[in-house]
């Protein structure tokens, strides 16, 4: 590489993100030193992105920088944690300065928005691979888990579902650029919004939560497994964007919403009596929150139509359930 490891971190990352009071030593020593917050649990999440697997060739360096941090912040949001610090392990085929500039810009933009400081990193040479670890806080014992869903809980999701999956489908067919919803859909796929404020609000309210990375059926399925419960999804309540309604048939929309991944919205369960308070919070924070079904005590996930008739998951394009 033309730039040494030290130069890459120093040039592009050392001062790229927020500076926090609780960081005693950041980038530049053998390890970072951070002040531990009394009475809190530390939440830690890590994710690796590999070129060609986790982002398509069309993604810009800035998109990749944003997304590498966003998917991790989404995991913290699902725990109800307030983000604090991040570390970055970057494997690069070459020290391409244009690429590094873009990557650092995308990463820093999102880090700044959530007050996250990059406190350490490592660079090596090889096929492009990016590992980010984020750290955050929850007051002791209040982290949101997958395991607390109870029979009778309402199942809610944030935002709209399936947009990232629709965007990827159009991108792969070479049709995204021609779409009137190109900007909206690109944003939904390349720049998913970590629902951090919602996660924090759900502490002490939600019985369970998860972020939707693999698709609603798969991720709600994780809640059900951990909670030893079942759920009924009312297909007609699934929240769709205008882009989804205008670009696809109702059957395809349902398939994107149930089986498509990468939305990074939150799926959570709450006692029914909190539904009004939570939806009020959503409207004051300009975030759509939709009840899509309910938890039942008998295991299994069922999807029903407006008449209450069961719709098979296979007919929704869900092959592996
Ligand atoms: Mg997750």
Boltz pocket constraint, residues with backbone or C-beta under 6 A from the ligand:
constraints:
  - pocket:
      binder: B
      contacts: [[A, 74], [A, 75], [A, 78], [A, 210], [A, 211], [A, 213]]
      max_distance: 6.0
